[in-house]
Amino acid sequence: MKISILSIVSALVGIVFSGHAAVYTVFNDTFNNGSTTNGVSTPGGTPSASSTSYDIASSKNATASAISSGIFTLTLNTNTGSGFLEAQAVFSSTPITLATVGQYINFTYTFTDTSNLFVGGASSAVFNGLYDDAGVPPLPGYLANSGLSTTTASTNATGGCANWSGYVSEMQSNKCSMFTRPVQNGAGTTSANQELIGNNFGGGAFNNPTGTNGVNASSTAETNLNFTAGNQYTVSYTITLSAATTFTISQNVYSGANTSGMLIGSLTNTFTAADFNFDGLAIGIRNSGNSVDPVMSISQITVTDNVGAPAVKPLLGKPSWSPTGGAVFTISGTSGNSYRVWATANVALTPVTNTWTQVTSGTFGASATTYTDAAATSFPKRFYIITSP
């Protein structure tokens, strides 16, 4: 009887895809997966539990920036009236290419204003950007202690991030803006060629050449964006190929630990698309004015897209049966994508998501997961189906 039941179950295991466009997790770092600072930035782990090295570049001493207990802290070592630092990282070993109109990449991060992010003055700022790393990772820790400067003939003028290109968003208390970060291949020979977020705002910021504003420039900037010490915020930054040679870039800022919080700032701009590849990111902070030490505590960084690698078809493996344990089968699919498994005693019931019973859910890993349905021992027959995402 049990063998006959298993034959029926095995024959009717199925696959269902939902109707909305798939979103793929490329990189998700909660700083519990082995990420480091100031090493060679090589992404590792899985899409849902990722790691890399975040390399610090700063105009002051920022060697106190570190990862500990699930938090990535960006900080200078002492108060300053004028200084900045940034974390540079490679998040994907293969570039994400926006090749078809409608494709996008999203960079979301959650942080706490531990202290002083906007206290210094109106020019104090928080930055983030996405880049093409041109196949070269950042310089591994060479720039963490006052490494970004205006000194000419620097040994750090080339290599590393000098050939990175991308797009940057700047958030200040009285405005937000967006601009390009071009390849730094002009006549300049300073270590500022390694800098990714500054756009000529002072000594050590990139200017070889400078970036350009989007078509809408600063006239569309959101004003009165206030970060308060002790509060948590989430930034969602999206680059969409909106036409064959046009990027529409949007940034939304929310209060709280995710994008479900209150929207407190937003900005959208358009740029002529020149480089369609993305595999690097940066987050930076600047203090300008009163002498303070800005401190940002980042709890999560996630990169998603709707491009995706070739999908692995969601699959329930052939079940086995235990009279005491129930039905046992494997679950596999594209790593990082979510899934739900449903069961019913009546295979004719539709729609599945309203009439079948959800028995488990999760996120596909790099290898198959084994699931045991102990409740199957209570049914004379049971059918299973998987839906994803």
C-alpha positions as CSV (number, residue, x, y, z in Angstrom):
1,M,0.0,0.0,0.0
2,K,2.7,2.5,0.9
3,I,4.8,1.6,-2.1
4,S,1.7,2.2,-4.3
5,I,1.1,5.5,-2.7
6,L,4.8,6.6,-3.3
7,S,4.4,5.7,-6.9
8,I,1.5,8.1,-7.2
9,V,3.3,10.8,-5.3
10,S,6.4,10.5,-7.4
11,A,4.5,10.8,-10.6
12,L,2.7,13.9,-9.6
13,V,5.5,16.0,-8.1
14,G,5.3,19.2,-10.1
15,I,6.8,22.7,-10.8
16,V,4.8,25.9,-10.8
17,F,6.2,29.4,-11.5
18,S,4.4,32.5,-10.2
19,G,3.5,35.1,-12.8
20,H,5.7,38.1,-11.5
21,A,9.2,38.8,-12.7
22,A,11.9,37.0,-10.7
23,V,14.2,38.9,-8.4
24,Y,17.6,37.3,-7.9
25,T,19.8,37.8,-4.8
26,V,23.4,38.4,-6.0
27,F,25.0,39.2,-2.6
28,N,23.7,39.3,0.9
29,D,26.1,40.1,3.8
30,T,24.9,40.3,7.4
31,F,28.6,40.3,8.5
32,N,28.4,36.9,10.0
33,N,29.6,35.0,7.0
34,G,33.3,35.6,7.1
35,S,33.7,39.1,5.6
36,T,36.8,41.0,6.5
37,T,38.4,44.5,6.1
38,N,41.5,45.5,4.2
39,G,42.2,42.2,2.5
40,V,41.9,41.2,-1.2
41,S,38.2,41.9,-2.0
42,T,37.1,38.5,-3.3
43,P,33.4,37.6,-3.0
44,G,32.6,34.3,-1.4
45,G,29.8,32.3,0.4
46,T,26.4,31.9,-1.3
47,P,24.0,34.6,-2.7
48,S,22.0,34.4,0.5
49,A,25.0,34.3,2.9
50,S,27.8,36.3,1.2
51,S,31.2,37.6,2.2
52,T,33.9,39.8,0.8
53,S,36.6,42.1,2.0
54,Y,35.7,45.8,2.5
55,D,38.8,47.9,1.8
56,I,38.9,51.2,3.6
57,A,40.2,54.3,1.9
58,S,40.3,57.6,3.8
59,S,41.7,61.1,3.9
60,K,42.3,60.6,7.7
61,N,43.2,57.7,9.9
62,A,40.3,55.2,9.7
63,T,42.0,52.0,10.8
64,A,39.4,51.7,13.6
65,S,36.8,50.7,11.0
66,A,36.1,47.0,11.5
67,I,33.7,44.1,11.4
68,S,32.6,42.6,14.7
69,S,29.5,40.7,16.0
70,G,27.5,41.2,12.9
71,I,28.2,44.9,12.5
72,F,30.5,46.7,10.0
73,T,31.5,50.0,11.6
74,L,32.8,52.9,9.5
75,T,34.6,55.4,11.7
76,L,37.6,57.7,11.8
77,N,40.1,57.2,14.7
78,T,39.6,60.7,16.0
79,N,37.5,63.9,15.6
80,T,38.1,66.1,12.6
81,G,36.6,69.2,11.1
82,S,37.2,67.9,7.6
83,G,37.7,64.3,6.6
84,F,36.1,61.3,4.9
85,L,36.3,57.6,4.5
86,E,34.8,54.9,2.4
87,A,34.5,51.1,2.1
88,Q,35.2,49.7,-1.3
89,A,34.3,46.1,-2.2
90,V,33.7,43.6,-5.0
91,F,30.4,41.9,-4.6
92,S,30.3,39.6,-7.6
93,S,33.0,37.6,-9.4
94,T,31.1,38.0,-12.6
95,P,29.8,41.4,-13.6
96,I,26.0,42.0,-13.6
97,T,25.3,43.3,-17.2
98,L,22.2,45.3,-17.9
99,A,21.7,44.4,-21.5
100,T,17.9,44.6,-22.0
101,V,15.6,47.5,-21.4
102,G,13.9,47.0,-18.1
103,Q,16.7,45.2,-16.4
104,Y,18.0,46.6,-13.1
105,I,20.4,46.2,-10.2
106,N,19.5,47.2,-6.7
107,F,21.9,47.9,-3.8
108,T,20.2,48.1,-0.4
109,Y,21.9,48.6,3.0
110,T,20.8,49.1,6.5
111,F,22.8,51.2,9.0
112,T,22.6,53.0,12.3
113,D,23.7,56.6,12.8
114,T,25.8,55.7,15.7
115,S,27.0,59.3,16.1
116,N,27.5,62.5,14.2
117,L,26.7,61.6,10.6
118,F,25.2,65.1,9.9
119,V,26.3,66.9,13.0
120,G,29.4,68.5,11.6
121,G,27.6,70.8,9.1
122,A,25.6,71.1,5.9
123,S,28.4,69.6,3.8
124,S,28.6,66.4,5.9
125,A,27.3,63.5,3.8
126,V,26.6,59.8,3.3
127,F,27.4,58.3,0.0
128,N,26.8,55.1,-1.9
129,G,27.6,53.8,-5.4
130,L,27.7,50.9,-7.8
131,Y,30.6,50.4,-10.2
132,D,32.3,48.3,-12.9
133,D,35.6,47.2,-11.3
134,A,37.3,46.5,-14.7
135,G,38.5,43.2,-13.3
136,V,40.7,44.7,-10.5
137,P,39.8,44.8,-6.8
138,P,40.5,47.7,-4.5
139,L,44.0,48.2,-3.0
140,P,43.9,46.0,0.1
141,G,44.2,48.3,3.1
142,Y,46.9,50.6,1.7
143,L,44.6,53.7,2.0
144,A,43.1,53.2,5.4
145,N,45.4,55.6,7.2
146,S,45.3,59.0,5.4
147,G,45.9,57.2,2.1
148,L,43.8,59.5,0.0
149,S,45.7,62.7,-0.6
150,T,46.9,65.4,-3.1
151,T,50.5,64.3,-3.1
152,T,51.7,63.9,-6.6
153,A,53.7,61.0,-8.1
154,S,51.9,58.6,-5.7
155,T,52.7,54.9,-6.0
156,N,48.9,54.4,-5.5
157,A,47.9,56.5,-8.4
158,T,47.2,53.5,-10.6
159,G,45.7,50.0,-10.2
160,G,43.0,49.2,-7.7
161,C,39.9,51.4,-8.1
162,A,41.6,53.9,-10.5
163,N,39.9,52.2,-13.5
164,W,36.5,51.7,-11.8
165,S,33.5,53.6,-13.3
166,G,30.0,53.9,-12.0
167,Y,27.3,56.1,-10.4
168,V,27.2,57.7,-7.0
169,S,24.4,59.1,-4.7
170,E,25.3,61.8,-2.1
171,M,22.9,62.5,0.8
172,Q,23.2,65.7,2.8
173,S,20.9,67.3,5.3
174,N,19.8,70.0,2.9
175,K,20.1,68.2,-0.5
176,C,20.7,64.9,-2.3
177,S,22.4,64.5,-5.6
178,M,23.7,61.9,-8.1
179,F,26.8,62.0,-10.4
180,T,29.1,59.7,-12.3
181,R,32.4,58.4,-11.2
182,P,34.5,58.1,-14.4
183,V,37.7,56.1,-14.9
184,Q,40.6,58.2,-13.4
185,N,42.9,58.3,-16.3
186,G,43.7,62.0,-16.7
187,A,47.1,63.6,-16.0
188,G,46.8,63.5,-12.2
189,T,49.2,61.2,-10.3
190,T,47.8,61.4,-6.8
191,S,46.2,58.6,-4.7
192,A,42.9,60.4,-5.1
193,N,42.6,58.3,-8.3
194,Q,41.5,55.4,-6.0
195,E,38.7,57.4,-4.5
196,L,35.1,56.5,-5.5
197,I,32.5,58.8,-3.9
198,G,33.9,62.3,-3.5
199,N,33.7,64.1,-6.9
200,N,36.3,66.9,-6.2
201,F,34.7,68.0,-2.9
202,G,38.2,68.4,-1.3
203,G,41.7,67.0,-0.9
204,G,41.8,63.3,-1.7
205,A,38.5,63.1,-3.6
206,F,38.5,62.0,-7.2
207,N,39.0,64.7,-9.8
208,N,41.0,63.1,-12.7
209,P,38.5,63.8,-14.3
210,T,35.5,64.9,-12.2
211,G,32.1,63.3,-12.5
212,T,29.0,64.8,-14.2
213,N,25.5,65.2,-12.8
214,G,22.5,63.5,-14.3
215,V,20.1,65.1,-16.8
216,N,17.9,66.4,-14.0
217,A,20.9,67.5,-11.9
218,S,20.4,68.9,-8.4
219,S,17.1,70.7,-9.2
220,T,15.2,67.5,-8.3
221,A,17.1,66.9,-5.1
222,E,15.2,65.9,-2.0
223,T,15.8,68.4,0.9
224,N,15.7,68.2,4.6
225,L,17.0,64.6,4.9
226,N,17.9,64.2,8.6
227,F,19.7,61.3,10.2
228,T,19.5,61.2,14.0
229,A,22.0,59.5,16.3
230,G,20.9,56.1,17.5
231,N,18.3,55.6,14.8
232,Q,18.4,53.0,12.0
233,Y,17.9,53.7,8.3
234,T,17.7,51.7,5.1
235,V,18.8,53.0,1.7
236,S,17.6,51.4,-1.5
237,Y,19.6,52.4,-4.6
238,T,18.5,51.1,-8.1
239,I,20.0,51.5,-11.5
240,T,17.6,50.6,-14.3
241,L,18.3,50.4,-18.0
242,S,15.2,52.5,-19.0
243,A,16.2,52.9,-22.7
244,A,18.9,51.5,-24.9
245,T,21.5,54.1,-23.8
246,T,19.8,55.5,-20.7
247,F,20.0,54.7,-17.0
248,T,17.3,55.8,-14.6
249,I,18.7,55.8,-11.1
250,S,16.5,56.1,-8.1
251,Q,17.3,56.2,-4.4
252,N,14.8,55.8,-1.5
253,V,15.7,56.3,2.1
254,Y,13.5,54.7,4.8
255,S,13.5,54.8,8.6
256,G,14.0,51.5,10.2
257,A,15.6,48.1,9.5
258,N,14.1,47.5,6.0
259,T,12.2,49.1,3.1
260,S,8.9,48.7,5.0
261,G,9.6,51.7,7.1
262,M,8.6,55.3,6.5
263,L,10.0,56.9,3.4
264,I,12.0,59.9,4.5
265,G,13.8,60.8,1.3
266,S,13.9,60.0,-2.4
267,L,15.6,61.1,-5.6
268,T,15.4,60.0,-9.3
269,N,17.7,61.0,-12.1
270,T,18.7,59.9,-15.5
271,F,22.2,59.4,-17.1
272,T,23.5,58.4,-20.5
273,A,24.6,54.8,-20.1
274,A,28.2,54.2,-20.9
275,D,29.2,51.1,-19.0
276,F,26.5,48.4,-18.5
277,N,28.5,46.2,-16.1
278,F,28.3,46.2,-12.3
279,D,30.3,44.2,-9.7
280,G,31.7,46.7,-7.2
281,L,30.1,48.9,-4.5
282,A,31.1,51.6,-2.1
283,I,29.7,53.3,1.0
284,G,31.2,56.5,2.4
285,I,30.8,59.2,5.0
286,R,32.2,62.7,5.2
287,N,32.4,65.2,8.0
288,S,32.8,68.9,7.2
289,G,32.4,71.7,9.7
290,N,32.4,71.1,13.5
291,S,35.1,68.7,14.7
292,V,33.4,65.4,15.3
293,D,34.0,61.7,14.4
294,P,31.1,60.4,12.2
295,V,30.3,56.8,13.0
296,M,28.1,54.5,10.8
297,S,27.2,50.9,11.9
298,I,26.1,48.8,8.9
299,S,24.1,45.6,9.7
300,Q,23.3,44.4,6.2
301,I,24.3,44.9,2.6
302,T,22.2,43.2,-0.2
303,V,22.5,43.4,-4.0
304,T,19.6,42.0,-6.1
305,D,18.7,42.2,-9.8
306,N,16.2,40.9,-12.3
307,V,18.9,39.7,-14.7
308,G,19.9,36.6,-12.9
309,A,22.1,33.6,-13.9
310,P,20.4,30.9,-16.0
311,A,17.8,29.6,-13.7
312,V,17.8,26.1,-12.3
313,K,14.3,24.7,-12.5
314,P,12.8,24.2,-9.0
315,L,12.6,20.5,-8.3
316,L,11.3,18.1,-5.8
317,G,13.3,14.9,-5.9
318,K,11.8,11.4,-6.0
319,P,10.3,10.6,-2.6
320,S,11.1,7.8,-0.3
321,W,8.8,6.5,2.5
322,S,9.2,5.7,6.1
323,P,6.2,4.2,7.9
324,T,7.1,6.2,11.0
325,G,8.8,9.2,9.5
326,G,6.6,9.9,6.5
327,A,7.6,11.1,3.0
328,V,11.2,12.2,2.4
329,F,12.4,14.1,-0.7
330,T,15.0,16.7,-1.8
331,I,14.3,20.3,-2.7
332,S,16.6,22.1,-5.2
333,G,16.6,25.2,-7.4
334,T,18.5,28.4,-8.2
335,S,20.6,29.3,-5.2
336,G,19.3,32.4,-3.4
337,N,15.7,32.2,-4.7
338,S,12.8,31.5,-2.4
339,Y,10.4,28.6,-2.6
340,R,7.3,27.1,-1.1
341,V,6.2,23.4,-1.0
342,W,2.5,22.5,-0.9
343,A,0.6,19.2,-0.3
344,T,-2.9,18.0,-0.8
345,A,-4.9,14.7,-0.8
346,N,-6.9,15.9,-3.8
347,V,-4.7,16.8,-6.8
348,A,-7.6,18.4,-8.6
349,L,-7.9,21.3,-6.3
350,T,-7.0,24.7,-7.7
351,P,-5.5,27.2,-7.4
352,V,-2.6,25.6,-5.5
353,T,-1.8,28.6,-3.3
354,N,-5.4,28.9,-2.0
355,T,-6.4,25.2,-1.7
356,W,-3.3,23.2,-1.0
357,T,-1.5,23.2,2.4
358,Q,1.9,24.8,2.6
359,V,4.2,22.3,4.3
360,T,7.5,24.1,4.1
361,S,9.3,27.2,2.6
362,G,12.8,28.5,2.4
363,T,15.6,29.7,0.2
364,F,17.4,27.4,-2.3
365,G,21.1,26.8,-1.3
366,A,24.0,25.7,-3.3
367,S,23.1,22.1,-2.8
368,A,19.7,20.3,-2.4
369,T,17.9,20.3,0.9
370,T,16.2,17.2,2.3
371,Y,12.7,17.6,3.7
372,T,10.7,15.1,5.7
373,D,6.9,15.4,5.8
374,A,6.0,13.5,9.0
375,A,2.3,14.5,8.5
376,A,2.1,12.2,5.4
377,T,1.7,9.2,7.7
378,S,-1.9,10.5,8.5
379,F,-3.0,10.4,4.8
380,P,-3.8,7.5,2.5
381,K,-2.2,9.5,-0.3
382,R,-0.6,12.9,-0.6
383,F,0.5,15.0,-3.6
384,Y,3.3,17.7,-3.5
385,I,4.1,20.7,-5.7
386,I,6.7,23.4,-5.4
387,T,6.3,27.1,-6.3
388,S,9.1,29.6,-6.8
389,P,9.7,32.4,-6.2
